[in-house]
Amino acid sequence: MRSLFLKQQILISLLLFAAVAYLPSNHSRQDSAPVAISHGCSLASH
């Protein structure tokens, strides 16, 4: 049960990273990548 939850968290953070990194925006990918990483880390820490 716990491993399934962990896999879901990893998948969510990966999707978040991909969305923020590749979404067309005014920021460059280098600017948005750390934001995605911080979001993923905050999700994983909860």
mmCIF file of the N, C-alpha and C atoms, coordinates in Angstrom:
data_MODEL
# 
_entry.id   MODEL 
# 
loop_
_atom_site.group_PDB 
_atom_site.id 
_atom_site.type_symbol 
_atom_site.label_atom_id 
_atom_site.label_alt_id 
_atom_site.label_comp_id 
_atom_site.label_asym_id 
_atom_site.label_entity_id 
_atom_site.label_seq_id 
_atom_site.pdbx_PDB_ins_code 
_atom_site.Cartn_x 
_atom_site.Cartn_y 
_atom_site.Cartn_z 
_atom_site.occupancy 
_atom_site.B_iso_or_equiv 
_atom_site.pdbx_formal_charge 
_atom_site.auth_seq_id 
_atom_site.auth_comp_id 
_atom_site.auth_asym_id 
_atom_site.auth_atom_id 
_atom_site.pdbx_PDB_model_num 
ATOM 1   N N  . MET A 1 1  ? 0.844  -1.194 0.000   1.00 0.00 ? 1  MET A N  1 
ATOM 2   C CA . MET A 1 1  ? 0.000  0.000  0.000   1.00 0.00 ? 1  MET A CA 1 
ATOM 3   C C  . MET A 1 1  ? 0.884  1.250  0.000   1.00 0.00 ? 1  MET A C  1 
ATOM 4   N N  . ARG A 1 2  ? 1.886  1.256  0.863   1.00 0.00 ? 2  ARG A N  1 
ATOM 5   C CA . ARG A 1 2  ? 2.753  2.416  0.963   1.00 0.00 ? 2  ARG A CA 1 
ATOM 6   C C  . ARG A 1 2  ? 3.575  2.607  -0.310  1.00 0.00 ? 2  ARG A C  1 
ATOM 7   N N  . SER A 1 3  ? 4.022  1.486  -0.906  1.00 0.00 ? 3  SER A N  1 
ATOM 8   C CA . SER A 1 3  ? 4.828  1.587  -2.124  1.00 0.00 ? 3  SER A CA 1 
ATOM 9   C C  . SER A 1 3  ? 3.987  2.148  -3.269  1.00 0.00 ? 3  SER A C  1 
ATOM 10  N N  . LEU A 1 4  ? 2.713  1.781  -3.314  1.00 0.00 ? 4  LEU A N  1 
ATOM 11  C CA . LEU A 1 4  ? 1.824  2.308  -4.350  1.00 0.00 ? 4  LEU A CA 1 
ATOM 12  C C  . LEU A 1 4  ? 1.669  3.812  -4.188  1.00 0.00 ? 4  LEU A C  1 
ATOM 13  N N  . PHE A 1 5  ? 1.495  4.263  -2.947  1.00 0.00 ? 5  PHE A N  1 
ATOM 14  C CA . PHE A 1 5  ? 1.368  5.687  -2.671  1.00 0.00 ? 5  PHE A CA 1 
ATOM 15  C C  . PHE A 1 5  ? 2.639  6.419  -3.076  1.00 0.00 ? 5  PHE A C  1 
ATOM 16  N N  . LEU A 1 6  ? 3.793  5.817  -2.785  1.00 0.00 ? 6  LEU A N  1 
ATOM 17  C CA . LEU A 1 6  ? 5.067  6.418  -3.127  1.00 0.00 ? 6  LEU A CA 1 
ATOM 18  C C  . LEU A 1 6  ? 5.212  6.532  -4.637  1.00 0.00 ? 6  LEU A C  1 
ATOM 19  N N  . LYS A 1 7  ? 4.800  5.503  -5.358  1.00 0.00 ? 7  LYS A N  1 
ATOM 20  C CA . LYS A 1 7  ? 4.859  5.538  -6.820  1.00 0.00 ? 7  LYS A CA 1 
ATOM 21  C C  . LYS A 1 7  ? 3.971  6.641  -7.363  1.00 0.00 ? 7  LYS A C  1 
ATOM 22  N N  . GLN A 1 8  ? 2.804  6.831  -6.773  1.00 0.00 ? 8  GLN A N  1 
ATOM 23  C CA . GLN A 1 8  ? 1.903  7.898  -7.209  1.00 0.00 ? 8  GLN A CA 1 
ATOM 24  C C  . GLN A 1 8  ? 2.536  9.263  -6.980  1.00 0.00 ? 8  GLN A C  1 
ATOM 25  N N  . GLN A 1 9  ? 3.190  9.446  -5.841  1.00 0.00 ? 9  GLN A N  1 
ATOM 26  C CA . GLN A 1 9  ? 3.844  10.712 -5.536  1.00 0.00 ? 9  GLN A CA 1 
ATOM 27  C C  . GLN A 1 9  ? 4.960  11.000 -6.532  1.00 0.00 ? 9  GLN A C  1 
ATOM 28  N N  . ILE A 1 10 ? 5.745  9.976  -6.849  1.00 0.00 ? 10 ILE A N  1 
ATOM 29  C CA . ILE A 1 10 ? 6.832  10.138 -7.814  1.00 0.00 ? 10 ILE A CA 1 
ATOM 30  C C  . ILE A 1 10 ? 6.262  10.494 -9.185  1.00 0.00 ? 10 ILE A C  1 
ATOM 31  N N  . LEU A 1 11 ? 5.192  9.815  -9.578  1.00 0.00 ? 11 LEU A N  1 
ATOM 32  C CA . LEU A 1 11 ? 4.571  10.074 -10.874 1.00 0.00 ? 11 LEU A CA 1 
ATOM 33  C C  . LEU A 1 11 ? 4.034  11.496 -10.936 1.00 0.00 ? 11 LEU A C  1 
ATOM 34  N N  . ILE A 1 12 ? 3.386  11.950 -9.857  1.00 0.00 ? 12 ILE A N  1 
ATOM 35  C CA . ILE A 1 12 ? 2.843  13.303 -9.807  1.00 0.00 ? 12 ILE A CA 1 
ATOM 36  C C  . ILE A 1 12 ? 3.958  14.334 -9.920  1.00 0.00 ? 12 ILE A C  1 
ATOM 37  N N  . SER A 1 13 ? 5.044  14.115 -9.193  1.00 0.00 ? 13 SER A N  1 
ATOM 38  C CA . SER A 1 13 ? 6.142  15.080 -9.237  1.00 0.00 ? 13 SER A CA 1 
ATOM 39  C C  . SER A 1 13 ? 6.799  15.096 -10.609 1.00 0.00 ? 13 SER A C  1 
ATOM 40  N N  . LEU A 1 14 ? 6.900  13.926 -11.257 1.00 0.00 ? 14 LEU A N  1 
ATOM 41  C CA . LEU A 1 14 ? 7.463  13.877 -12.606 1.00 0.00 ? 14 LEU A CA 1 
ATOM 42  C C  . LEU A 1 14 ? 6.565  14.620 -13.591 1.00 0.00 ? 14 LEU A C  1 
ATOM 43  N N  . LEU A 1 15 ? 5.254  14.419 -13.469 1.00 0.00 ? 15 LEU A N  1 
ATOM 44  C CA . LEU A 1 15 ? 4.319  15.116 -14.345 1.00 0.00 ? 15 LEU A CA 1 
ATOM 45  C C  . LEU A 1 15 ? 4.386  16.624 -14.110 1.00 0.00 ? 15 LEU A C  1 
ATOM 46  N N  . LEU A 1 16 ? 4.488  17.015 -12.849 1.00 0.00 ? 16 LEU A N  1 
ATOM 47  C CA . LEU A 1 16 ? 4.606  18.428 -12.516 1.00 0.00 ? 16 LEU A CA 1 
ATOM 48  C C  . LEU A 1 16 ? 5.866  19.017 -13.125 1.00 0.00 ? 16 LEU A C  1 
ATOM 49  N N  . PHE A 1 17 ? 6.962  18.292 -12.999 1.00 0.00 ? 17 PHE A N  1 
ATOM 50  C CA . PHE A 1 17 ? 8.228  18.751 -13.550 1.00 0.00 ? 17 PHE A CA 1 
ATOM 51  C C  . PHE A 1 17 ? 8.127  18.918 -15.065 1.00 0.00 ? 17 PHE A C  1 
ATOM 52  N N  . ALA A 1 18 ? 7.535  17.924 -15.723 1.00 0.00 ? 18 ALA A N  1 
ATOM 53  C CA . ALA A 1 18 ? 7.398  17.982 -17.178 1.00 0.00 ? 18 ALA A CA 1 
ATOM 54  C C  . ALA A 1 18 ? 6.507  19.147 -17.591 1.00 0.00 ? 18 ALA A C  1 
ATOM 55  N N  . ALA A 1 19 ? 5.407  19.344 -16.861 1.00 0.00 ? 19 ALA A N  1 
ATOM 56  C CA . ALA A 1 19 ? 4.478  20.415 -17.198 1.00 0.00 ? 19 ALA A CA 1 
ATOM 57  C C  . ALA A 1 19 ? 5.130  21.781 -17.059 1.00 0.00 ? 19 ALA A C  1 
ATOM 58  N N  . VAL A 1 20 ? 5.826  21.999 -15.948 1.00 0.00 ? 20 VAL A N  1 
ATOM 59  C CA . VAL A 1 20 ? 6.442  23.305 -15.713 1.00 0.00 ? 20 VAL A CA 1 
ATOM 60  C C  . VAL A 1 20 ? 7.634  23.520 -16.641 1.00 0.00 ? 20 VAL A C  1 
ATOM 61  N N  . ALA A 1 21 ? 8.370  22.450 -16.923 1.00 0.00 ? 21 ALA A N  1 
ATOM 62  C CA . ALA A 1 21 ? 9.582  22.582 -17.724 1.00 0.00 ? 21 ALA A CA 1 
ATOM 63  C C  . ALA A 1 21 ? 9.258  22.818 -19.198 1.00 0.00 ? 21 ALA A C  1 
ATOM 64  N N  . TYR A 1 22 ? 8.198  22.197 -19.694 1.00 0.00 ? 22 TYR A N  1 
ATOM 65  C CA . TYR A 1 22 ? 7.930  22.250 -21.131 1.00 0.00 ? 22 TYR A CA 1 
ATOM 66  C C  . TYR A 1 22 ? 6.746  23.138 -21.496 1.00 0.00 ? 22 TYR A C  1 
ATOM 67  N N  . LEU A 1 23 ? 6.027  23.627 -20.514 1.00 0.00 ? 23 LEU A N  1 
ATOM 68  C CA . LEU A 1 23 ? 4.912  24.506 -20.818 1.00 0.00 ? 23 LEU A CA 1 
ATOM 69  C C  . LEU A 1 23 ? 5.423  25.801 -21.443 1.00 0.00 ? 23 LEU A C  1 
ATOM 70  N N  . PRO A 1 24 ? 4.836  26.227 -22.556 1.00 0.00 ? 24 PRO A N  1 
ATOM 71  C CA . PRO A 1 24 ? 5.284  27.487 -23.162 1.00 0.00 ? 24 PRO A CA 1 
ATOM 72  C C  . PRO A 1 24 ? 4.950  28.667 -22.247 1.00 0.00 ? 24 PRO A C  1 
ATOM 73  N N  . SER A 1 25 ? 5.960  29.433 -21.919 1.00 0.00 ? 25 SER A N  1 
ATOM 74  C CA . SER A 1 25 ? 5.747  30.572 -21.029 1.00 0.00 ? 25 SER A CA 1 
ATOM 75  C C  . SER A 1 25 ? 6.810  31.618 -21.305 1.00 0.00 ? 25 SER A C  1 
ATOM 76  N N  . ASN A 1 26 ? 6.744  32.756 -20.604 1.00 0.00 ? 26 ASN A N  1 
ATOM 77  C CA . ASN A 1 26 ? 7.717  33.822 -20.787 1.00 0.00 ? 26 ASN A CA 1 
ATOM 78  C C  . ASN A 1 26 ? 9.056  33.458 -20.156 1.00 0.00 ? 26 ASN A C  1 
ATOM 79  N N  . HIS A 1 27 ? 9.037  32.510 -19.211 1.00 0.00 ? 27 HIS A N  1 
ATOM 80  C CA . HIS A 1 27 ? 10.272 32.110 -18.548 1.00 0.00 ? 27 HIS A CA 1 
ATOM 81  C C  . HIS A 1 27 ? 10.994 31.068 -19.397 1.00 0.00 ? 27 HIS A C  1 
ATOM 82  N N  . SER A 1 28 ? 12.288 31.069 -19.321 1.00 0.00 ? 28 SER A N  1 
ATOM 83  C CA . SER A 1 28 ? 13.059 30.037 -20.008 1.00 0.00 ? 28 SER A CA 1 
ATOM 84  C C  . SER A 1 28 ? 12.958 28.744 -19.216 1.00 0.00 ? 28 SER A C  1 
ATOM 85  N N  . ARG A 1 29 ? 13.352 27.637 -19.838 1.00 0.00 ? 29 ARG A N  1 
ATOM 86  C CA . ARG A 1 29 ? 13.280 26.351 -19.160 1.00 0.00 ? 29 ARG A CA 1 
ATOM 87  C C  . ARG A 1 29 ? 14.209 26.337 -17.947 1.00 0.00 ? 29 ARG A C  1 
ATOM 88  N N  . GLN A 1 30 ? 15.314 27.046 -18.039 1.00 0.00 ? 30 GLN A N  1 
ATOM 89  C CA . GLN A 1 30 ? 16.258 27.084 -16.918 1.00 0.00 ? 30 GLN A CA 1 
ATOM 90  C C  . GLN A 1 30 ? 15.636 27.775 -15.704 1.00 0.00 ? 30 GLN A C  1 
ATOM 91  N N  . ASP A 1 31 ? 14.733 28.723 -15.949 1.00 0.00 ? 31 ASP A N  1 
ATOM 92  C CA . ASP A 1 31 ? 14.080 29.407 -14.840 1.00 0.00 ? 31 ASP A CA 1 
ATOM 93  C C  . ASP A 1 31 ? 12.979 28.542 -14.218 1.00 0.00 ? 31 ASP A C  1 
ATOM 94  N N  . SER A 1 32 ? 12.288 27.779 -15.061 1.00 0.00 ? 32 SER A N  1 
ATOM 95  C CA . SER A 1 32 ? 11.130 27.030 -14.566 1.00 0.00 ? 32 SER A CA 1 
ATOM 96  C C  . SER A 1 32 ? 11.518 25.681 -13.978 1.00 0.00 ? 32 SER A C  1 
ATOM 97  N N  . ALA A 1 33 ? 12.670 25.135 -14.357 1.00 0.00 ? 33 ALA A N  1 
ATOM 98  C CA . ALA A 1 33 ? 13.068 23.822 -13.848 1.00 0.00 ? 33 ALA A CA 1 
ATOM 99  C C  . ALA A 1 33 ? 13.207 23.800 -12.318 1.00 0.00 ? 33 ALA A C  1 
ATOM 100 N N  . PRO A 1 34 ? 13.900 24.775 -11.697 1.00 0.00 ? 34 PRO A N  1 
ATOM 101 C CA . PRO A 1 34 ? 14.002 24.759 -10.230 1.00 0.00 ? 34 PRO A CA 1 
ATOM 102 C C  . PRO A 1 34 ? 12.647 24.852 -9.545  1.00 0.00 ? 34 PRO A C  1 
ATOM 103 N N  . VAL A 1 35 ? 11.709 25.563 -10.165 1.00 0.00 ? 35 VAL A N  1 
ATOM 104 C CA . VAL A 1 35 ? 10.372 25.664 -9.587  1.00 0.00 ? 35 VAL A CA 1 
ATOM 105 C C  . VAL A 1 35 ? 9.708  24.295 -9.568  1.00 0.00 ? 35 VAL A C  1 
ATOM 106 N N  . ALA A 1 36 ? 9.846  23.559 -10.671 1.00 0.00 ? 36 ALA A N  1 
ATOM 107 C CA . ALA A 1 36 ? 9.260  22.220 -10.743 1.00 0.00 ? 36 ALA A CA 1 
ATOM 108 C C  . ALA A 1 36 ? 9.916  21.292 -9.731  1.00 0.00 ? 36 ALA A C  1 
ATOM 109 N N  . ILE A 1 37 ? 11.229 21.419 -9.599  1.00 0.00 ? 37 ILE A N  1 
ATOM 110 C CA . ILE A 1 37 ? 11.947 20.575 -8.644  1.00 0.00 ? 37 ILE A CA 1 
ATOM 111 C C  . ILE A 1 37 ? 11.473 20.872 -7.221  1.00 0.00 ? 37 ILE A C  1 
ATOM 112 N N  . SER A 1 38 ? 11.295 22.148 -6.890  1.00 0.00 ? 38 SER A N  1 
ATOM 113 C CA . SER A 1 38 ? 10.852 22.506 -5.539  1.00 0.00 ? 38 SER A CA 1 
ATOM 114 C C  . SER A 1 38 ? 9.428  22.012 -5.297  1.00 0.00 ? 38 SER A C  1 
ATOM 115 N N  . HIS A 1 39 ? 8.579  22.088 -6.331  1.00 0.00 ? 39 HIS A N  1 
ATOM 116 C CA . HIS A 1 39 ? 7.222  21.574 -6.198  1.00 0.00 ? 39 HIS A CA 1 
ATOM 117 C C  . HIS A 1 39 ? 7.245  20.067 -5.956  1.00 0.00 ? 39 HIS A C  1 
ATOM 118 N N  . GLY A 1 40 ? 8.082  19.372 -6.713  1.00 0.00 ? 40 GLY A N  1 
ATOM 119 C CA . GLY A 1 40 ? 8.180  17.921 -6.548  1.00 0.00 ? 40 GLY A CA 1 
ATOM 120 C C  . GLY A 1 40 ? 8.684  17.549 -5.171  1.00 0.00 ? 40 GLY A C  1 
ATOM 121 N N  . CYS A 1 41 ? 9.662  18.296 -4.684  1.00 0.00 ? 41 CYS A N  1 
ATOM 122 C CA . CYS A 1 41 ? 10.215 18.011 -3.360  1.00 0.00 ? 41 CYS A CA 1 
ATOM 123 C C  . CYS A 1 41 ? 9.174  18.280 -2.276  1.00 0.00 ? 41 CYS A C  1 
ATOM 124 N N  . SER A 1 42 ? 8.400  19.357 -2.442  1.00 0.00 ? 42 SER A N  1 
ATOM 125 C CA . SER A 1 42 ? 7.388  19.671 -1.431  1.00 0.00 ? 42 SER A CA 1 
ATOM 126 C C  . SER A 1 42 ? 6.289  18.616 -1.438  1.00 0.00 ? 42 SER A C  1 
ATOM 127 N N  . LEU A 1 43 ? 5.951  18.095 -2.627  1.00 0.00 ? 43 LEU A N  1 
ATOM 128 C CA . LEU A 1 43 ? 4.959  17.026 -2.704  1.00 0.00 ? 43 LEU A CA 1 
ATOM 129 C C  . LEU A 1 43 ? 5.485  15.759 -2.046  1.00 0.00 ? 43 LEU A C  1 
ATOM 130 N N  . ALA A 1 44 ? 6.745  15.453 -2.310  1.00 0.00 ? 44 ALA A N  1 
ATOM 131 C CA . ALA A 1 44 ? 7.320  14.220 -1.776  1.00 0.00 ? 44 ALA A CA 1 
ATOM 132 C C  . ALA A 1 44 ? 7.467  14.288 -0.254  1.00 0.00 ? 44 ALA A C  1 
ATOM 133 N N  . SER A 1 45 ? 7.682  15.494 0.274   1.00 0.00 ? 45 SER A N  1 
ATOM 134 C CA . SER A 1 45 ? 7.922  15.629 1.709   1.00 0.00 ? 45 SER A CA 1 
ATOM 135 C C  . SER A 1 45 ? 6.635  15.501 2.520   1.00 0.00 ? 45 SER A C  1 
ATOM 136 N N  . HIS A 1 46 ? 5.479  15.723 1.871   1.00 0.00 ? 46 HIS A N  1 
ATOM 137 C CA . HIS A 1 46 ? 4.229  15.689 2.626   1.00 0.00 ? 46 HIS A CA 1 
ATOM 138 C C  . HIS A 1 46 ? 3.866  14.277 3.022   1.00 0.00 ? 46 HIS A C  1 
# 
